[in-house]
């Protein structure tokens, strides 16, 4: 096999392609990068693909493609391609840097809800001195993490370090130090009923479509909070706004939406109890992601098992 390999990139648009080239040039000089729009003219040259939202059918036209890498933690836009070559490894972007960043974001979000950061931000924007006494300490609010994968476990560890009691729900039993685990569909109601601040870190699957709805939010302890960092397709935004208006939720932090960007006319933008962020919770830098991809390619070419493989049956 020639030492020269070719990877097609479709992530960050044409403007980000030069940055990807610089990152990989420092890591693997023998890896040639081709932008998506150019690669479709020479599909037989492509060995690897680094993608976020490829046009359906295009990957199937690359006869020598070996591995597909998602440029983000979610690969649902890739997996949704009806012509996707399912025999090829599809690698999710999961790095220690991304896991740490998610933990940092979730801690910030939960603390913002604990201290009513949205209220203070509004008062500052209005140059208004709004004195109040936040009623709770961390020890008073149980954080429930919906999804105990690598990111959920890191969030739990960091939140416990801040003094929050933490519980977790997962589809199958997980052993996480200091975290009571509720496992399986039958345990979901009990988990929600013991939660003050819910953090959703579930993957995008048919089962999680619209899971953050009126029924789910209504099972939480009244006056709690919600942090949405899983997938936008999980959020019933009308239900979230209704829970905020009724007081069932005292606040919410949302980082993911469907569609994205959230339309500027959506009323959630101006809601006094909602903090909205532009899908930035855990995204590592291009340099960090390039390092993970370069290491995975090297491992693959040594005949080793690839990390973070997407399971088409489970949906994550």
Order of alpha helices (4+ residues) and beta strands (2+ residues): beta-alpha-beta-alpha-beta-beta-alpha-beta-alpha-alpha-beta-alpha-beta-beta-alpha-beta-alpha-beta-alpha-beta-beta-alpha
